[in-house]
Structure formats: C-alpha cells, structure tokens
Amino acid sequence: MVEPMVTTVTATTATTVTTAVTAGTVATFGAIALLLLIVLLVAKELAMGSRRPVAARLRKAVNLAVAPLLLTVVAIAIAKVTLIVR
C-alpha cells in the first residue's frame, strides 16, 4: 500500500522538474530567437547597401523572416517583464 505522503511528494517533485525544464527551454528559445533577429537585421542592413538584384531578393526574404521573429521576441520580453513585476 502506498502512503499518501509519498504520492504527494512524488507528484510535487515531477511538477517542479517539469516546470524547471520548461523554463530552461523557454529561456534557450528566447536567446536563440534574439540572436537570430540580430543576425537578420544586420544582414538586412548590409543588403541595403548593395545595388545587386540578389541583395534586393535577400532584403525581401529577410523582411519576411524579421516580422514574426520580432513579434516573438517582443512576446518573450513582455512575458519576462510580467514575471518580474508579479
């Protein structure tokens, strides 16, 4: 027979570990998203200085990638600020 205390401790431990792993994963994805955004913005600025047709296509492709990535970084920043303010 399993005692209730052992079951409660096991469930609490599992929840804590899952939360810690999820928080670490979110932080990692946030850092990757921010670095990718910076790289894409630098590529866009470098492409703006060139008059080649390839640079124009690169600018269009980077613009398509920057918009959702920017929204993602802003959402992560808002989530972090709300966690700190609470």
KAQUISUL-V403050 format. One record per pair of residues at least 12 apart in sequence whose C-alpha atoms are under 10 Angstrom apart, sorted by sequence separation. I is the first residue (numbers start at 0). J is the second residue. D is the distance in whole Angstrom. If there is no record, write none. Layout:
BEGIN
((I:J:D) (I:J:D))
END
This chain:
BEGIN
((42:54:10) (43:55:10) (45:57:10) (46:58:6) (45:58:9) (46:59:10) (43:57:8) (44:58:8) (42:57:8) (43:58:6) (46:61:10) (42:58:8) (43:59:9) (43:60:9) (40:58:10) (43:61:6) (39:58:10) (42:61:8) (43:62:8) (41:61:10) (39:60:10) (40:61:8) (39:61:6) (40:62:9) (43:65:9) (38:61:10) (39:62:9) (40:64:10) (36:61:10) (39:64:8) (40:65:7) (39:65:7) (38:65:10) (36:64:9) (37:65:9) (35:64:10) (36:65:6) (39:68:10) (35:65:9) (36:66:9) (36:67:10) (36:68:6) (37:69:10) (35:68:8) (36:69:7) (35:69:10) (33:68:8) (36:71:10) (32:68:7) (33:69:8) (36:72:8) (32:69:9) (33:71:9) (34:72:10) (32:71:8) (33:72:6) (32:72:7) (33:73:10) (31:72:10) (29:71:8) (30:72:9) (33:75:10) (29:72:7) (32:75:9) (28:72:10) (29:73:10) (29:74:10) (30:75:10) (29:75:7) (28:75:9) (29:76:9) (26:75:9) (25:75:9) (26:79:10))
END
